[in-house]
Every structure is written in C-alpha cells, then in structure tokens.
Amino acid sequence: MIFRVTMFFLAQLLGGVPGWLLGGWPGALAGSVIGAAAVFIGDSLRGQSFIRWATDPDTSAPPVQRGLWGEAAYRTRRALRLEQQKAQNSTQRLEEFVEAIQASPNGVVLLDPEGRIEWCNEIAAQHFGFDAERDKLQHIGNLVRQPVFAAYYAGKSFERDVKLIGSADSPTHPVKLSVQLHPYGEGHKLLLSRDITALAQAEAMRRDFVANVSHEIRTPLTVLAGFVETMQSLPLSEAERESYLSLMAVQSERMQTLVNDLLTLSQLEGSPLPGAGEMLDLGTLMGQCEAEARGLSLLLHPLDERPQALHFGPAPDFMLAGSLSELRSAASNLINNAVRYTPGGGRIDVRWSRLADGKVQLAIIDTGPGIAPEHLPRLAERFYRIDRSRSRESGGTGLGLAIAKHVAQRHGGELQITSKLGKGSCFALVFPAQRVRNKSLVVPQ
Ligand code: ADP
C-alpha cells in the first residue's frame, strides 16, 4: 500500500518538476495532473487485464505479476489451485466409492424421490436385467414388474425384505433374490438386492432332510408302537409273542441302522479332512468287506436259492493314504448295495486297479437290475431311492451312496456310477495319484 502511495506521489513529482521547469507553477500543476493520470490509467489497465483473467481464471501465469493487482492475481490463482485440488480429490474419492460399490456382491440401486433409477451397479443390473446406462431415469416399477415388488413398493413399509425371482431365473437354474428398500435423504431410496439362491436351496434341502428323517423313523416307530399295544392288550400265545418280538427286532434294527448312517454322515461333515499321513493296507480292508458281503449274501439268498457269485480281486500292490473307517464305510456300502440289489445267480466283482493317469479305483461291478439314466444324476443324494420298498426290504436307509460320495470327495476323489438298465451297474471310488504309494516304497512302522 505504501509502495502504491509512494508511486502515486513520485509520478506527480516526475510530471510536476519538468512542468515547473518549462512553465512555472501552472506547468508544475499540469505536469503532476498528467503524472497522476498516467498512474491511474496504468493501474486501470492492469486492473482490467486482471479482471479479464479472473473472469475465466486458469492456473497458468496471470497477466499481472506485480503490485496490488499482481498480489490479487497470485491469491486468486492459489485459491483456484486449492479448489481444483479439492475437486480432484473428491472426484477420486467418488470414483473409489463407485468402484467399491461395483465390487460389492450385492446389487445397489439409487432411486430418486419419484422412484426413477439414478444409478445402479453391475450386480443390480444382472439381478434385475437392467442396462445400467440405458435404464437410467426409468421408473423402477416399469423394470421390476413382479406383483410382489409392486405391492412392497406401494406399501411404503420397508422394515423387511421381499423375495423376488432373478431375471436370469430358468427351470434348470433358479435364481432367488432378497430385495430391500432403505429410504434416505429427501425422498430418495436405496434398493439393495442379494442373491439367496444357494441359501434357499440349502434351506429347502434342510427341510427335505428333516422331513425324510422324520418319515424314516416314524414308520418303524409306528410299527413298534402297534406291536407293543397289541402285546399289552391281547392275550397272545407263546408262538405269537415270539413272532411279534422278532418283527419288533427287525424294526428296531432298522432304526438303529438309520441312526448309525446319520451319525456317519454328520461325522463326515463335521470332522477335519483325512490327512495323507496314514497309509492303509487295502488287503486287510477288503478282507473285512468280503467277509461282511458273503455273510449278507447268505442271509439274503439262503442256501436253497441260486447263490450269488462274489469275486474279490487280489490285494493291490499299492497303499492308500486316508481314513480307514471312512474308506471301510464307503466300500462296504457299495459292496453291500451290489449284494442287496443283485438277484440270486448274479455276479459281483470287486477289484482295485490303477488308472492310466496314476489314479486308483475300487470298482464294484454287478449284474443286477441296472439303473435308468434319468436316475443317475440324483442317485447319491440323501434318501434318493429308485424303489423305496425294495430298498427298505433289504435294509437300506437311502444314505449309503451319499456316504460313499462324501468319503470319496473328502479324499480328493469321486464316486463314478455307470449303469445299463437290465444289464448291471458299476460303482467306482476313484482316488487321486497323490494319495497312492507303492507297497514296496512304504517303510513298515
Ligand atoms: P439304499 O439304502 O436305499 O440302498 P443308497 O444310497 O445306498 O440307498 O442307494 C440309493 C439307491 O440307488 C437305492 O435305493 C437303489 O435304488 C439304487 N442302487 C444303489 N446301488 C445299486 C445297485 N448296485 N444296483 C441297482 N441299484 C442300486
């Protein structure tokens, strides 16, 4: 400021002194007026170029660098730079925020107070079949047309979610969504959608499982209760009592088998995966399975009938890393199934073999009734049975194949089923090469 005032007087002095020399006092007055006018005009011009620059300021060097206008330009430029930096930061934060919402596994849709789509992420677009760009400003009601959603939207009570069918739903691949609206701001709404297909399937499976178990237990229980009541209320001969008691024993054995299988399954689900440390001698394991199978075969096909031909292959020259109890359970379920479903006179072959890619398999091949192809994909599901009464008659629980499949998967392998209706079936437990050791390489402990 002092500089400006000094410059103003200096300009007057510079004009006044030559004016005084040339024309005395009137010349001095005219000279100082000219000096003041020169300062004023110069200042106005600088001010004008500052205003021109400030009308549409950029961060390049301003036209005025010095003096008051230079200072004003410098401060304006600094404020401008700060603003630009802030805007850049906000844009970057907004982009990160949008990226985070895009990465969310849930669908997110922002609705304006009229219910029009302001923005949605890609998952929401997939869930509802939107086009994230094209459908902007479309009313949500025009795009999600399920009546249950229309009622939910109109009801204006959004404390709970609503279950909808996803746009990609098909009879083979059902898609279920949980959708909830959350009001925010002034009349805006946030619509969140979550894919609950797996959850719904798990819930349906749980319901089916409980219903199946209850049904399986209720049947023998009803029979048992009936016998107990009869024995309590009727005078029975010794022979009748004996016969009733043996029928009751069959029913209680059936319940016991079912509970044992259920326990096996729950243990398989709850216990840690079998390690690769314990090497199993498959010869011993197969010996136990063979004894059990021959006993069952005799029981189901007494000597007066045509016997089944059971052929067990030689003990393999390799050992397998895994859990003995699990493998015994899987193998005996498959072998016993072959014995149970193959009629008298049929043949059952059980053998271990190496496959070309280093894997090994235990194959159980029978000449039984075979299985129609439409049953094969679901055969290893819990309680899935082709012929319920046949399964029950021979002491089946409907859990044997589920157990075998589970055991194979826990060992990194799989249960393969091939069958021809009327010809027979082959059930094979296939194990990965990493679990196999040559017998000669295993150091006895
Ligand atoms: P189950 O206790 O009823 O035998 P599984 O889970 O062991 O239950 O088997 C499921 C169904 O698969 C059986 O009910 C039967 O219909 C069919 N099945 C299993 N093994 C054989 C086989 N070797 N031959 C023909 N059908 C079989």
Boltz pocket constraint, residues with backbone or C-beta under 6 A from the ligand:
constraints:
  - pocket:
      binder: B
      contacts: [[A, 333], [A, 334], [A, 337], [A, 338], [A, 341], [A, 342], [A, 366], [A, 368], [A, 369], [A, 370], [A, 371], [A, 379], [A, 380], [A, 381], [A, 383], [A, 384], [A, 385], [A, 386], [A, 387], [A, 391], [A, 392], [A, 395], [A, 396], [A, 397], [A, 398], [A, 399], [A, 400], [A, 401], [A, 402], [A, 425]]
      max_distance: 6.0
